[in-house]
Amino acid sequence: MKTLREVACGQTVTVKRLHGEGPVKRRIMDMGITKGVPVFVRKVAPLGDPVEVTVRGYELSLRKADAEMIEVE
């Protein structure tokens, strides 16, 4: 299993599955990150937090903990 946190800068991946419970999962889905959506990793901060991604044409910053809940391929 590969998570969004492990993806290198400049790579595009597809969301396979969301892990997490209730409000956290709902918040990630509300940001447009749903199954089958391509995600481009723009930047990763030096300590890995946050991760900047482009989803559905807009830019988004995700915390490391949230990025770990997003399974990609």
C-alpha positions in Angstrom: 0.0 0.0 0.0 1.4 3.4 -1.0 0.1 6.6 0.6 0.1 10.2 -0.7 2.8 11.0 1.8 5.3 8.6 0.1 4.9 10.1 -3.4 7.8 12.1 -4.7 7.6 15.7 -5.8 6.5 16.1 -9.5 4.6 12.8 -9.7 1.0 12.3 -10.5 -0.9 9.5 -8.8 -4.5 8.3 -8.7 -6.5 8.1 -5.5 -7.3 4.4 -4.8 -8.9 4.5 -1.4 -9.4 6.8 1.6 -8.7 5.6 5.1 -9.8 7.4 8.2 -13.0 7.8 10.1 -16.0 10.1 10.1 -15.3 13.9 10.0 -11.7 13.5 8.9 -12.6 11.4 5.9 -15.5 13.7 5.1 -13.2 16.7 5.2 -10.7 15.1 2.8 -13.6 14.2 0.4 -15.0 17.8 0.7 -11.6 19.0 -0.6 -12.2 17.0 -3.8 -10.0 14.1 -3.0 -12.1 11.1 -4.0 -11.5 7.6 -5.5 -10.2 7.7 -9.1 -9.1 11.4 -9.0 -5.6 12.2 -10.3 -3.4 14.1 -7.8 -0.2 15.9 -8.8 2.3 16.4 -6.0 3.7 20.0 -6.4 5.9 20.4 -3.4 6.9 18.7 -0.2 8.1 20.9 2.7 11.6 20.1 4.0 10.3 18.2 7.0 7.5 16.6 5.0 4.7 18.8 6.4 2.7 20.1 4.6 2.4 18.5 1.1 1.3 20.7 -1.7 -0.9 19.0 -4.3 -3.0 20.0 -7.3 -6.4 18.3 -7.4 -9.2 19.0 -9.9 -7.4 22.2 -11.1 -6.8 23.8 -7.7 -3.9 23.8 -5.2 -4.2 22.3 -1.8 -1.9 21.9 1.2 -2.3 18.7 3.2 -0.9 17.8 6.6 1.3 14.7 6.8 -1.3 12.9 8.9 -4.0 13.6 6.3 -1.7 12.5 3.4 -1.1 9.2 5.1 -4.9 8.4 5.0 -4.9 8.7 1.2 -4.0 5.4 -0.6 -2.7 6.0 -4.1 -1.5 4.0 -7.1 
